[in-house]
């Protein structure tokens, strides 16, 4: 029956799911395959015309992506001879553009990966209402898959070009002549010009505010003038940054560390004042300049010379390493940061669960109208619920789509069928015990004649029983469901106890009853003395070989119920003392030997 259930569950879980059609993007004659697909779409009358039109547009885009050629790649053609600083700056700018392109491509690849993950989830979790859009989603996934391959090819070419020409850029630096005096003068002139422009902009801002208050007709003219000044500021800033970069080249050539880092700080400040659209390229120039400085001065020297900049640079490098994908599975990149995040989420979840349990445990010490057993179960259920929710939050943080249970259900079904059946059985039994409450914390139970004790804890997988010898025994929960269990304290703590004893033949029954019951009434043992339905009795059980067997029938209550052997021992001691006191013989096994003939004595 279980096997059939597993087969049915797997079938249901995959009935409404779809898989990625790899024929749309794997290596082969894709163009011919898409031509065939276009013909089929022309003959398709069942699907909506709008959807078919979108599918055709995507096919044309995919065919273009298939025939992708590396036309955008920047090729660094270094001239054989560079004579001046201007030419060197132009070459440097080409390197910076290429470096900026590398960063943009890495961003595009990361964004593209998210789109692939989105459409994969769309396809795998498609509903019956969206079945007519399945091909559309497949084509969108195929387009981004092919685009991803093209982006990676392009990125690889860019990086190879940079790696190949970087040593040449450093070698040429030593051949260039720099005029430091003129560069410094030019930078001072541009700084003065910038200050003048910023002053003009401040004054113009006051005029614009006054014009707005007066609703003056000159407002548009003033705003145009403001826009013109801002453009001029950006132009002067870019020129100033380029001149500062050239001056930094001069310091690099002479290995002047102090001069280089002074000008490098100014470059940083000027880049911060650029418009957002201009910043990426100039930031790439700054990063390239810093890389050249590392090669020229050495990483250790830079660390000792400019600790703040090095720390910032090291942090950025560390962040990039932590965010770098270790591997990609189902179009989802897994990085060190992701695993750290998952670990933190799970740790926080387990911590919250433990705090919840401890808070519930503290309630046991307070006088509230909930018994200890219920509080313990609430604590356990709350803990597992928090852990369960945390687990799914961790999965969600990995980018896994939790709206689909097809993969999880299929994997669990197979796992239960092969290796997890016992574990799941125990978990299910734990839930039944907690909800049914046929066994509660504090109950005294007996599984067999060798295993009895008090229930101390009921967990999801197992139950902890403490014997009267103070030994903790962990019992799988399925044991309580599959086997008979004696619960001595399920409804109440009153139980009838049978205490066996024997007397010798010839002893009057009235004497036995009088001796035992008289001494019992004088004792302080915990039993029902005055309840007419539960009065102690003496039962004759058997006339055995060596004596007459009796049982003392007595009703006990309270803690005596939870210690049956100890309680039985107390009553046996009382019986022995009573029989001894009244001179009633206690029998023991005897054997009479009758000799018929004795052998004759030989002399």
GIWOSUL-V408561 format. One line per field, one symbol per residue. ss: DSSP state (~ for helix, > for strand, _ for the rest). psi: psi as a letter, one per 40 degrees, with the letter a starting at -180 (. if undefined). burial: I if it has 9 or more other ideal C-beta (glycine too) atoms within 8 Angstrom, else O. A space follows every 50 residues. Layout:
BEGIN
ss->???
psi->???
burial->???
END
This chain:
BEGIN
ss->_~~~~~~~~~~~~~~______~~~_____~~~~~~~~~~~~~______~~ ~~~~~~~~~~~~~~~~__________________~~~~~~~~~~~~~~~~ ~~~~~~~~~~~~~~~~~~~~~~~~___~~~~~~~~~~~~~~~~~~~~~~~ ~~~~~~~~~~~~~~~~~~~~~~~______~~~~~~~~~~~~~~~~~~~~~ ~~~~~~~~~~~~~~____~~~~~~~~~~~~~~~~~~~~~~~~~~~~~~~~ ~~~~__~~~~~~~~~~~~~~~~___~~~~~~~~~~~~~~~~~~~~~~_~~ ~~~~~_~~~~~~~~~~~~~~~~~_>>>>>__>>>>~~~~~~~~~~~~~~~ ~~~~~~~~~~~~~________~~~~~~~~~~~~~~~~~~~~~~~~~~___ _____~~~~~~~~~~~~~~~~~~~~~~~~~~~~~~~_______>>>>>__ >>>>>>>>___>>>>>_____>>>>>_~~~~~___>>_______>>>>>> >>>_____~~~~~~~~~~~~~~_________~~~__>>>>>>>____>>> >>>>>>__~~~~_~~~~~~~~~~~~~~~~~~___________________ ___
psi->dddddddddddddedeiiihgeeeeiiagdddddddddddddehediidd ddddddddddddddddfhigdehhhgghidhhdidddddddddddddddd ddddddddddddddddddddddddfiiddedeeddddddddddddddddd ddddddddddddddeddddddddeehhhgddddddddddddddddddddd dddddddddddddefieedddddddddddddddddddddddddddddddd dddefgddddddddddddddddeiiddddddddddddddddddddddidd dddddgddddddddddddddddehhdihhfehhhiddddddddddddddd ddddddddddddddeigifhiddddddddddddddddddddddddddeeh heehedddddddddddddeeddddddddddddddddfdhiheihihdaee hiahhdihiddihhhhieefhhhhhiddddddihhhhefddafhihhhhi iiiiiehidddddddddddddeieihihdehdefiiihhhdigadeahhi hhhihiiadddegddddddddddddddddddefhhhiihihhhhhdiiii hh.
burial->OOOOOIOOIIOOIIOOIOOOOOOIIOOOOIIOIIOOIIOOIOOOOOIOOO IIOIIIOIIOIIIOIIOIOOOOIIOIOIOOOIOOIOIIIOIIIIIIIIII IIIIIIOIIIOIIOIIIOIIIIIIIIOOOOOOIIOIIIIIIIIIIIIIII IIIIIOIIIOIIOOIIOOIIOIIOOIOIOOOOIIOIIOOIIOIIOOIIOI IOOIIOIIOIIIOOOOOOIOOIIOIIOOIIOIIIOIIIIIIIIIIIIIII IIIOOIIOIIIOIIIIIIOIIOOIOOOIIIIIIIIIIIIIIIIIOIIOOO IIIOIIOOIIOOIOOOOOOOOIOOOOOOOOOIIIIIOIIIIIOOIIOIII OIIIOIIOOIIOIOOOOOOOOOIOIIIIIIIIIIOIIOIIIIIIIIIIOO OOOIOIIOIIOIIIIIIOOIIOOIIIIOIIIIIIOOIOIOIIIIIIIOOO IIIIIOIIIIIIIIIIIIOOOOIOIIIIIIIOOOIOIIIOOOIIIOIOIO IIIIOOIOOOIIIIIIIIIIOOOOOOIIOOOOOOOIOIOIOOOOOOIIII IIIIIIIOOIIIIIOIIIOIIIOIIIIIIOOIOIIIIOOOOOOOOOOOOO OOO
END
